[in-house]
Amino acid sequence: MPHTRSMKMTTAFALDNEPLYQAWKRDKLAEYPSSLADLLVEIADPFALTDRERSALLARCAKSNMALFRLLHPEKVQSNPLPALTAQLGIHELDRNLGAGEDGLSALTPGGSAYDPFAAYIPYRAAAIGWHTDGYYNPADHQVQSLCLYCERPAHEGGENELLDHELVYMQLRDRNPQWIATLMEKDVMTIPARLDAQGEVARPERSGPVFSVNAEGTLHTRFTNRHKSIRWRSDSATTEALAAFRQVLQEPSPYLFRGRLQSGWGLISNNVLHTRNAFRDLPDAEGRILYRARFFDRLPSR
């Protein structure tokens, strides 16, 4: 299972290794995708990926931490293709959270939580969701490294997503002020308060951790939420300044920010990039939105 290490290592994300960072930055920005079309891979059979399809998905994720897929014949798919597809990509350690069903997938649709008390939580409602990464409230040894989505049926209106590679946010912050990165890598900078059950007992303990951390293999992991409830930031000037800078980056126009809505037979494969969701609406007495989510504790392989 991926875990974090000290900044004292040979990685582009170590603040004391500027040459390596600059080399990584050049490679990262070279031929970076400029549109959703650049992220898209068409798939003939999600239960039997070709070598070309698999390589194309993983290459896009290696470059931008995300890829889109479109099934050429979704009408022929008789069962949810997400488990088979992700297994072929090499991710297996499912986050079987309380809201997920027996298969480990969460149905992100009103009433879709497998755990009734979660029905009022935002992912299982039609409300908008601001910038975040998934599982930011998880314990340090069970961080969500990859996030995958599959749309069986979109909403009648709304439900668009914004996607932003967290490595590019790191890059912009580091280039402006490396101290912001140092602050956001401290282990007590972001705290998720304890969650209580209906009886007032602690269902999930309070958890603190960094925004940016480095996995054992030297890759960057990000945990973040832009919400203002059920979140507590460290109360000091350095954190306030770094957090304001992070939020400013999210608000700025960027050629690297992608917007779109998954259609039937479309999906997202990602290393848990920053993302949003617009509010959506279904027609009364009509079939509603069905979108499935799978979260994993392992990161997508580079090839």
C-alpha positions as CSV (number, residue, x, y, z in Angstrom):
1,M,0.0,0.0,0.0
2,P,1.4,3.4,-0.9
3,H,2.7,5.5,2.0
4,T,4.4,8.8,2.5
5,R,8.1,9.6,3.1
6,S,10.2,12.4,4.3
7,M,11.0,15.2,2.0
8,K,14.7,14.2,2.3
9,M,14.8,12.0,-0.8
10,T,15.6,12.0,-4.5
11,T,12.4,13.3,-6.0
12,A,11.3,16.3,-8.0
13,F,9.0,17.3,-5.1
14,A,11.8,17.7,-2.6
15,L,12.3,21.4,-2.0
16,D,16.0,21.0,-1.6
17,N,16.4,19.5,-5.1
18,E,15.8,22.4,-7.5
19,P,17.6,20.9,-10.6
20,L,15.5,17.8,-10.5
21,Y,12.4,19.8,-10.0
22,Q,13.2,22.0,-13.0
23,A,13.9,18.9,-15.2
24,W,10.6,17.4,-14.1
25,K,8.7,20.6,-14.8
26,R,10.1,20.8,-18.4
27,D,9.0,17.2,-19.0
28,K,5.6,17.7,-17.4
29,L,4.7,20.8,-19.5
30,A,6.1,19.4,-22.7
31,E,3.1,18.4,-25.0
32,Y,0.7,18.6,-22.0
33,P,-2.9,18.0,-23.1
34,S,-4.8,21.1,-24.2
35,S,-8.3,19.8,-24.4
36,L,-10.6,17.0,-23.2
37,A,-10.2,15.4,-26.7
38,D,-6.5,14.9,-25.9
39,L,-7.5,12.8,-22.8
40,L,-10.0,10.6,-24.6
41,V,-9.4,6.9,-25.4
42,E,-12.1,4.9,-27.3
43,I,-12.6,1.4,-26.0
44,A,-14.2,-1.5,-28.0
45,D,-14.6,-4.0,-25.2
46,P,-14.0,-2.8,-21.6
47,F,-13.8,-6.5,-20.4
48,A,-10.9,-7.2,-22.8
49,L,-8.8,-4.1,-23.4
50,T,-6.4,-4.3,-26.3
51,D,-2.7,-3.5,-25.6
52,R,-3.2,-0.2,-27.5
53,E,-6.2,0.8,-25.4
54,R,-4.5,0.0,-22.1
55,S,-1.3,1.7,-23.1
56,A,-3.2,4.8,-24.2
57,L,-5.1,5.1,-20.9
58,L,-2.0,4.6,-18.8
59,A,0.1,7.0,-20.9
60,R,-2.4,9.8,-20.5
61,C,-2.5,9.2,-16.7
62,A,1.3,9.2,-16.5
63,K,1.3,12.6,-18.3
64,S,-1.7,14.4,-16.7
65,N,-2.9,12.0,-14.0
66,M,-6.1,11.5,-15.8
67,A,-7.7,9.9,-18.9
68,L,-11.2,9.8,-20.3
69,F,-12.7,6.7,-22.0
70,R,-15.6,6.2,-24.2
71,L,-17.2,2.8,-24.9
72,L,-17.9,2.4,-28.6
73,H,-20.8,0.1,-27.9
74,P,-22.2,0.9,-24.4
75,E,-25.6,-0.6,-25.4
76,K,-23.9,-4.0,-25.5
77,V,-22.5,-3.8,-22.0
78,Q,-24.7,-6.0,-19.7
79,S,-22.9,-5.2,-16.4
80,N,-20.9,-2.4,-14.9
81,P,-17.6,-2.4,-16.7
82,L,-15.6,-0.4,-14.1
83,P,-14.3,-3.4,-12.0
84,A,-13.0,-5.3,-15.0
85,L,-11.5,-2.2,-16.6
86,T,-9.7,-1.0,-13.5
87,A,-8.4,-4.5,-12.8
88,Q,-6.9,-4.6,-16.3
89,L,-5.2,-1.3,-15.6
90,G,-3.5,-2.7,-12.5
91,I,-5.4,-1.2,-9.6
92,H,-7.0,-3.6,-7.1
93,E,-7.1,-2.2,-3.6
94,L,-10.6,-0.9,-3.4
95,D,-11.7,1.6,-0.8
96,R,-14.8,-0.3,0.4
97,N,-16.2,2.8,2.2
98,L,-19.6,2.7,4.0
99,G,-21.4,4.4,1.1
100,A,-20.2,1.8,-1.4
101,G,-22.2,-1.4,-2.3
102,E,-21.0,-5.0,-1.9
103,D,-19.0,-4.6,-5.1
104,G,-17.1,-1.7,-3.6
105,L,-18.6,0.8,-6.0
106,S,-20.6,3.9,-5.0
107,A,-23.7,5.0,-7.0
108,L,-23.4,8.8,-7.1
109,T,-27.1,9.4,-7.5
110,P,-29.7,10.6,-5.0
111,G,-30.4,7.8,-2.6
112,G,-27.4,5.8,-4.0
113,S,-25.6,5.4,-0.7
114,A,-25.4,1.8,0.6
115,Y,-25.4,3.2,4.1
116,D,-28.6,5.1,4.9
117,P,-27.1,7.8,7.2
118,F,-25.0,8.9,4.2
119,A,-28.0,9.6,2.0
120,A,-27.8,13.3,3.1
121,Y,-24.1,13.6,2.2
122,I,-23.4,15.7,-0.8
123,P,-22.1,13.0,-3.2
124,Y,-25.5,11.3,-2.9
125,R,-27.5,14.4,-3.6
126,A,-28.0,16.6,-6.7
127,A,-26.1,19.5,-5.1
128,A,-22.9,21.1,-6.4
129,I,-19.6,19.9,-5.0
130,G,-16.6,22.3,-4.9
131,W,-12.9,21.6,-5.5
132,H,-11.7,18.5,-3.7
133,T,-9.8,15.2,-3.9
134,D,-11.6,12.0,-2.8
135,G,-11.0,10.5,0.6
136,Y,-9.3,13.5,2.2
137,Y,-10.8,12.4,5.5
138,N,-9.2,8.9,5.3
139,P,-6.4,7.8,7.7
140,A,-2.8,8.4,6.5
141,D,-2.2,4.7,5.7
142,H,-5.4,4.4,3.6
143,Q,-5.2,7.4,1.3
144,V,-7.2,7.3,-2.0
145,Q,-4.6,7.2,-4.7
146,S,-6.8,6.7,-7.7
147,L,-10.4,7.6,-8.5
148,C,-12.4,6.2,-11.4
149,L,-15.9,7.0,-12.6
150,Y,-18.3,5.4,-15.1
151,C,-21.5,7.1,-16.4
152,E,-24.4,4.8,-17.1
153,R,-26.8,7.6,-17.6
154,P,-26.2,11.4,-17.3
155,A,-28.6,13.8,-15.6
156,H,-31.2,15.6,-17.7
157,E,-29.4,18.9,-16.8
158,G,-26.1,19.7,-15.1
159,G,-23.6,17.4,-13.5
160,E,-20.6,18.8,-15.3
161,N,-17.1,18.3,-13.8
162,E,-14.0,20.4,-13.7
163,L,-10.7,18.6,-13.6
164,L,-7.3,19.9,-12.6
165,D,-4.1,18.0,-12.3
166,H,-2.9,18.4,-8.7
167,E,0.8,18.4,-9.9
168,L,0.2,21.6,-11.8
169,V,-1.3,23.3,-8.7
170,Y,1.9,22.2,-6.8
171,M,4.0,23.6,-9.6
172,Q,2.3,27.0,-9.6
173,L,2.5,27.4,-5.9
174,R,6.1,26.3,-5.7
175,D,7.1,28.7,-8.5
176,R,5.5,31.6,-6.7
177,N,6.7,30.8,-3.2
178,P,8.3,27.5,-2.1
179,Q,7.4,28.3,1.5
180,W,3.7,27.7,0.6
181,I,4.6,24.1,-0.4
182,A,6.6,23.6,2.8
183,T,3.6,24.8,4.9
184,L,1.1,22.6,3.0
185,M,3.3,19.6,3.5
186,E,3.3,19.9,7.3
187,K,1.4,17.0,9.1
188,D,-1.0,19.1,11.1
189,V,-2.0,21.8,8.5
190,M,-5.4,20.3,7.7
191,T,-7.7,18.5,10.2
192,I,-11.0,16.8,9.6
193,P,-13.1,16.8,12.8
194,A,-14.5,13.6,14.2
195,R,-17.8,12.3,12.7
196,L,-20.4,11.4,15.2
197,D,-23.2,8.9,14.7
198,A,-26.8,9.4,15.6
199,Q,-26.1,8.5,19.2
200,G,-23.3,11.0,19.5
201,E,-20.6,8.3,19.5
202,V,-17.4,8.8,17.5
203,A,-17.9,7.0,14.2
204,R,-14.7,8.4,12.7
205,P,-12.0,10.0,14.8
206,E,-10.5,13.4,14.1
207,R,-7.7,13.1,11.5
208,S,-4.9,15.6,10.6
209,G,-2.5,15.5,7.8
210,P,-0.8,17.5,5.0
211,V,-2.3,18.8,1.7
212,F,0.8,17.7,-0.3
213,S,2.7,14.5,0.5
214,V,5.1,12.3,-1.4
215,N,4.4,8.6,-1.8
216,A,7.0,5.9,-1.3
217,E,7.8,5.7,-5.0
218,G,8.3,9.5,-5.2
219,T,5.0,10.5,-6.7
220,L,2.9,13.4,-5.4
221,H,-0.4,12.8,-3.4
222,T,-2.9,15.6,-2.6
223,R,-5.7,15.8,-0.1
224,F,-7.8,18.9,-0.2
225,T,-11.3,20.2,0.2
226,N,-12.5,23.7,-0.5
227,R,-15.5,23.3,1.8
228,H,-15.8,25.4,4.9
229,K,-17.8,22.9,7.1
230,S,-16.3,19.8,8.7
231,I,-12.8,21.1,8.1
232,R,-10.3,22.9,10.3
233,W,-7.1,24.5,9.0
234,R,-4.2,25.3,11.3
235,S,-4.6,28.7,12.8
236,D,-1.4,30.6,11.9
237,S,-0.4,33.2,9.3
238,A,1.7,30.8,7.2
239,T,-1.2,28.4,6.8
240,T,-3.7,31.2,6.0
241,E,-1.4,32.6,3.3
242,A,-0.6,29.2,1.7
243,L,-4.3,28.2,1.7
244,A,-5.3,31.6,0.1
245,A,-2.7,31.0,-2.6
246,F,-4.0,27.5,-3.2
247,R,-7.6,28.7,-3.6
248,Q,-6.4,31.6,-5.8
249,V,-4.8,29.1,-8.2
250,L,-8.1,27.2,-8.4
251,Q,-10.0,30.4,-9.3
252,E,-7.6,31.6,-12.0
253,P,-8.1,30.9,-15.7
254,S,-5.9,28.1,-16.8
255,P,-5.3,26.2,-20.1
256,Y,-4.8,23.1,-17.9
257,L,-8.3,23.1,-16.4
258,F,-10.8,20.8,-18.2
259,R,-14.5,21.1,-18.2
260,G,-17.1,18.6,-19.4
261,R,-19.9,16.2,-18.6
262,L,-19.7,12.4,-18.8
263,Q,-22.2,10.9,-21.2
264,S,-23.6,7.3,-21.3
265,G,-20.7,4.9,-21.7
266,W,-18.1,7.5,-20.8
267,G,-15.7,7.4,-17.8
268,L,-12.8,8.9,-16.0
269,I,-9.5,7.1,-14.9
270,S,-7.3,9.2,-12.6
271,N,-4.8,9.5,-9.9
272,N,-7.3,11.3,-7.7
273,V,-7.0,14.7,-9.4
274,L,-8.7,17.8,-8.1
275,H,-12.3,18.0,-9.3
276,T,-15.7,19.6,-8.9
277,R,-19.2,18.7,-9.8
278,N,-22.0,21.1,-10.8
279,A,-25.5,20.6,-9.4
280,F,-27.8,18.5,-11.6
281,R,-31.5,17.9,-12.2
282,D,-33.5,14.9,-13.4
283,L,-36.9,15.1,-14.9
284,P,-39.8,14.0,-12.7
285,D,-41.0,10.4,-13.4
286,A,-38.0,9.9,-15.8
287,E,-35.0,7.7,-15.4
288,G,-32.4,9.5,-13.3
289,R,-28.6,10.0,-13.4
290,I,-26.5,7.0,-12.6
291,L,-22.8,7.4,-12.2
292,Y,-20.5,4.9,-10.5
293,R,-17.4,5.7,-8.5
294,A,-14.5,3.4,-7.6
295,R,-11.7,4.5,-5.3
296,F,-8.4,2.7,-4.8
297,F,-5.6,2.7,-2.3
298,D,-3.1,1.9,-5.1
299,R,-2.0,4.4,-7.8
300,L,-2.2,3.7,-11.5
301,P,1.0,2.1,-12.9
302,S,2.9,4.2,-15.4
303,R,2.6,1.5,-18.0
